[in-house]
Amino acid sequence: MSLVRLNIKGISYSQTQNGAYALILSEVDGERKLPIVIGAFEAQSIAIALEKEIKPPRPLTHDLFKNFSDRFEIVVKQVIIHKLVDGVFYSSLICEREGVEEIVDARTSDAIALALRFNAPIFTYKNILDKAGIYLKAEEKQREKQEKEEEEIIEDELLKEEIEIKSQDSSDYKKMSLEELKELLSQAVSQEDYEKAARIRDEISKRK
């Protein structure tokens, strides 16, 4: 069976189980997502590992395991989500010490929390992803489309405001004398407001 590499997409609060969180893993070379329900403690541990800059005053359980492993030169090389039974994912830690490789069973949430601390890759088998993976592409496209539409609306509003400002400025500039325009041009340049300076320059050019 072929292995598929996964990345951590994010963590969200589970809408179906109180006090639980949904860990979303994404297919590296594809569009499928693998949602896994995890507990609050594991969610916190994974979130802290993702942040990198957050350092708990005392080591969490997964940090303790990492410190213990470092002391005895044990390395977690990779994590494999190898089984799915009745909605429960089963995982293994592929560990190595002094050139000897060992496989250790682990809860998937613990395995991923440790994978982050060891910078170890996360894999699952293709048949598991085929069975439990979901496509979020449509939702993501809809969100991107909505964001793009909102950006276009904002740009249109800004353009309208800019046109109104330019029209108002042009009207004001027509009422000014040439000396006043030159003084205003000097002020705009000193303030590095080159857009305003260009409009004043255009008005001065019309007078010549």
N, C-alpha and C positions, 0 to 999 in steps of 0.2 A: 504493500500500500504506500502511495506517495505522500510525503509530508508537505504541508502548506505553512508557510511562515505567516505569523500574525503580529500586528502592532497594537498597542493600546490606543484606542480611539478616545475614550473618556469614561467618566463615571457619572451616573445619574441616579436620583432617588427612584426606587422601584414603586410604580403605581399599583402593583398587584399585591405586594407583600409589605406590611407595616414593619418599619425598622430595618428593611433590607435595601440594598442598592443593586443597580444593574451595571456591571462592568462590560463595556463594549469593546470587543477586539475586532480589528479590521484585517482583511486579507491584504497582504502586501502587494501581490501582483493581480489583484482583482477588485471587485466592487462589493463583495459580500461582507456582512458583519455578523459576529458571533456574540450574542448577549448572554451573560452569565450572572445569575443572582448570587450576591455575596453579602456577608454580614457587615455591620457598621464598623467593627474594629478593623476588619481586613480592608474595608474601603478607606478608612482613615490611614492605615499603614501604606497602602498603595498610593494614595494622594500625596502623602508626605514624601515618599520616594520619588514621585514624579516632579515635585516642586524643587527638589535638590537643595534649595537655599534654606529650607526649614530644618533646623536641627533640634530635636527634642532634648530637654535637659538630661534625661535618662534614656538609655536605649530601649526601644520597643522590642517586643519578642523577636521580630524578624531581624532587627538590628543586632540583637544578642546572638542569634543564630549565625549571622554574618561574621561577627567578631570571633565567635567560637571557631568557625570554619577557617578563618584567616590564621588563628593561632595554631591550628593543627594542619594547616596547608591543605585544606579541602576546598575544591573549586566546583561550583555548580556551572557546568558547561552549557546546558540547555534544559528547557522545560518542554515536555510533550503532553498535550491533552490527548490521551490515548483511548478514552472510552466514554460513551454516553449511554446511561441506563435510566429510564424513567425520569428524564429531565435532569439527571445529576451527572456532572462532568467529573471524570477521574483523570488525575494527572500523575506524572512521574518526573522526578528530578534526576537528571543524568549528571552524576558527580564523579570527580576524579581526584585521587590522592596518590602521589608518588607513581604516576603512570598507570595505576589500576583504576578501572572504571566500574562504578557501582550505580544501580538503579534504585531509587528510593521513592516509595509511594507518598503522595501528598494531596491534600485538598487543593483544588485548582486555585482558589484565592490565595492560599499560602504560597503555592508554587510561583504564582505571578509576582507576589510581593517580594519573594526572594530573587526571582529572575531580574527584577529591576535593580536590586542591590548588587548583584553580581554582573550586571550588564550582559546577561545571558539571553539568547534568542528564544522566542516562544513559537512552538509549532503545534499543529494538530494534523490529523489524518484527513485526506480529501473526503472520505466517506462520511466523516463526522460533520464537516463543513457542508457537504451536500444535504445532510439530514437536518441540521440545526441552523445553518447560515441563512441570513435574510438579506434582501436587497433594500438599501435605503437610498438608492440613487434617485428615485423619483421624488422623494421628499427633499433631498438635498437640492435637486434641480429647481423644485418649486420655491425653496427658500432663496436660492441664488437669484431666481427670476424676480422674486419679490424685492430683494435687496437692490437689484439693478433698477427696477422700476422706481423705488424710493429715491435712489441716487439721481435718476433722471429728473424726477419731480423737483428735488432740491436744486439741481443745476439749472432747471428752467426758472425757478423762483429767483435764484441768484442773478441769472441773466436779465430777468425782468427788472430787478432792483438796480442792476448796473446800468441798464438802458435808461431807466428813469433818472438816475443820478446824473448820467451824461447829458440828458436832455435839459435837466435843471441847471447844470453847470454851464452848458452852452448858452442858455438864456441869460444867466447871470453875467457871463463873460461879455456878451454883446453890449451890456449896459456900462461896462467899464471903459476907461480911457486906456490908451496904449501904454502910458506910464504905469498905470495900476496893474495892467496885465503883466508887464515886465517884472514888476516888484513881486507879484504873485508867483510868477514863473521861478524867480530866484528862490522864493520860500519853499516851493514844491520840490525843487532840486536839492536844497539843503536838507529837507526832511526825507529825501529819497523816495518821494511819492512820484515815481516817474510816469505812471499812468496819467495822473492829474497834470503833470508837466507837459505831457504830449498833447493833451486837449487844449491847454492854454497856448502852446506853441502853434497849434493849428489855427486858433482864433487870431493870433498875432499875424500869421502868414496871410490870412484873409484880408487884413488891413493894409498890407503892402501892395 
